[in-house]
Amino acid sequence: MTDDLERLEDKIQDAQKANMGPEAPSGGAVRAGAEFISPMLGGLILGYFLDKWLDTAPIFIISLFLLGVAGGFISIFRASMDNPAETEDSGLHKPEKDAKTSARNDKQE
């Protein structure tokens, strides 16, 4: 019985090691989508209930939705700055060249 448990533990450890590989490319897209949508939905829901409670028409829905959009953009920007390797190919965070280094790099190429 202990041999079975040891084999099971080994299989579990092997499976955990296999799943700890690099994140799938679609995982970053799902994360970015969730980080963008969540503040907007939160703003809509909170705005709806505030408008209902205070008996104001669309004031809080619109204002909190717009705040949610801004929060979503900030969240995605921070996520892209945290992991620049994911956005390296897109050219979002390329360092700017100054006159001295660009002249040297152009001569070397």
LINDA-V734070 format. One record per residue. N is the residue number from 1. PHI is phi in radians with two decimals (NA if undefined). BURIAL is I if it has 24 or more other C-alpha atoms within 12 Angstrom, else O. D_CENTER is the distance of its C-alpha to the mean C-alpha in Angstrom with 2 decimals. Layout:
n->{N,N}
phi->{PHI,PHI}
burial->{BURIAL,BURIAL}
d_center->{D_CENTER,D_CENTER}
This chain:
n->{1,2,3,4,5,6,7,8,9,10,11,12,13,14,15,16,17,18,19,20,21,22,23,24,25,26,27,28,29,30,31,32,33,34,35,36,37,38,39,40,41,42,43,44,45,46,47,48,49,50,51,52,53,54,55,56,57,58,59,60,61,62,63,64,65,66,67,68,69,70,71,72,73,74,75,76,77,78,79,80,81,82,83,84,85,86,87,88,89,90,91,92,93,94,95,96,97,98,99,100,101,102,103,104,105,106,107,108,109}
phi->{NA,-1.19,-1.13,-1.10,-1.16,-1.15,-1.12,-1.12,-1.09,-1.09,-1.12,-1.13,-1.12,-1.12,-1.17,-1.17,-1.13,-1.18,-1.43,-1.58,-1.22,-1.09,-1.18,-1.14,-1.01,-1.26,-1.10,-1.17,-1.20,-1.15,-1.10,-1.13,-1.12,-1.17,-1.22,-1.49,-1.32,-1.00,-1.14,-1.16,-1.12,-1.06,-1.14,-1.12,-1.16,-1.11,-1.11,-1.07,-1.22,-1.15,-1.11,-1.18,-1.22,-1.61,0.99,-1.92,-1.17,-1.75,-1.08,-1.30,-1.07,-1.18,-1.16,-1.28,-1.13,-1.14,-1.11,-1.15,-1.09,-1.10,-1.11,-1.13,-1.12,-1.12,-1.10,-1.17,-1.09,-1.12,-1.13,-1.27,-1.35,-1.19,-2.27,-1.20,-1.14,-1.23,-1.82,-1.08,-1.25,-1.38,1.41,-1.23,-2.10,-1.36,-1.20,-1.35,-1.62,-1.78,-1.11,-1.21,-1.28,-1.24,-1.18,-1.16,-1.19,-1.17,-1.24,-1.26,-1.42}
burial->{O,O,O,O,O,O,O,O,O,O,O,O,O,O,O,O,O,O,O,O,O,O,O,O,O,O,O,O,O,O,O,I,O,O,I,I,I,I,I,I,I,I,I,I,O,I,I,I,O,O,O,O,O,O,O,O,O,O,O,I,I,O,O,I,I,O,I,I,I,O,O,I,O,O,I,I,O,O,O,I,O,O,O,O,O,O,O,O,O,O,O,O,O,O,O,O,O,O,O,O,O,O,O,O,O,O,O,O,O}
d_center->{45.33,43.74,43.36,41.36,39.06,38.63,37.84,35.31,33.63,33.60,32.01,29.30,28.58,28.56,26.12,23.75,24.07,23.42,20.19,18.86,18.51,15.61,12.57,13.32,11.95,11.25,9.11,6.22,7.21,7.64,4.44,3.47,7.03,7.33,5.62,7.90,10.75,11.22,12.58,14.65,16.15,16.84,18.57,20.54,21.73,22.65,24.28,26.23,27.69,28.49,30.23,32.09,33.12,34.21,35.61,33.88,32.99,29.55,29.10,26.46,24.64,24.29,23.60,20.98,19.27,19.20,17.91,15.07,14.33,14.50,12.29,9.56,10.12,10.25,7.03,5.30,8.21,7.93,4.77,6.90,9.84,9.18,9.23,11.46,12.85,10.30,11.19,14.75,16.40,15.23,17.06,14.65,15.45,18.97,21.44,24.18,27.63,30.59,34.12,35.34,32.65,32.32,36.10,36.21,33.43,35.12,38.41,37.00,35.52}
